Amino acid sequence: MHTLALAATKGGVGKTSLAACLAVEASKKGRVALFDLDPQQSLARWLELRGDDPKIFSVSARSAKQAVEIARQEGAHLLIIDTPPALMLAIEPAVAVAEFVLIPCKPSPLDIESIGPIRELCVECLDHGRHFGFVLSQVFTQGGAGLTEGARQYLKEEGLVLTPIVGHRIAYAGAMADGRTGPEVDKSGKCAEEITALWKAVARELK
């Protein structure tokens, strides 16, 4: 079983939305377990709204370490852990058990400047082949190309940057309100294209 954690010290970067999207995409290949460490429980609530989905289930556990054991016992091929922003004491246990940590980051100076603490935590906690990477999220689909490329170049100096970017699209936010994901409601197919590419990039890091 693989374990993926999504973590960011900055809020509002689309972390929970990405966790849900990746869960649905990964569930095409097997069962996916979700463990929501955020006190707001947005990911857990999303799964409740989704209803009975035999390929995705929530793990009730006292710790990230216990969540890994439960997910494995329940036959999951992937555990996705969503973490709260800023609360490093809550983020650290998830990073410690993760095979790969995905760090969403918006291409803005304030967001870029905020990656320091989470990067340092990953460097400190991840060993034995475990690692982390950044994904540019909520990227403006019109204009801002220079800002996006500048952010990419900066992040490349700090660690792995996954090639796909995730656009700032209404479908991502709107779909979460009724238990769906951007790719499931976006008729343009852009969300599906982004998430499929992102999952393929993440899956390569989990092997």
Protein Blocks (a to p, Z undefined) as FASTA:
>chain_A
ZZdddddfbghkommmmmmmmmmmmmmnoccddddfbfnlmmmmmmmmnopafkbccddd
fbfklmmmmmmmnopabdcddddehilmlmmmmmmmpmbdcdddddbfklmmmmmmmmmm
mmmmpgghiacddddehiafeghklmmmmmmmmmmmnoccdfbacdddfklmmmmmnopa
fklmmmnommmmmmmmmmmmmmmmmZZ
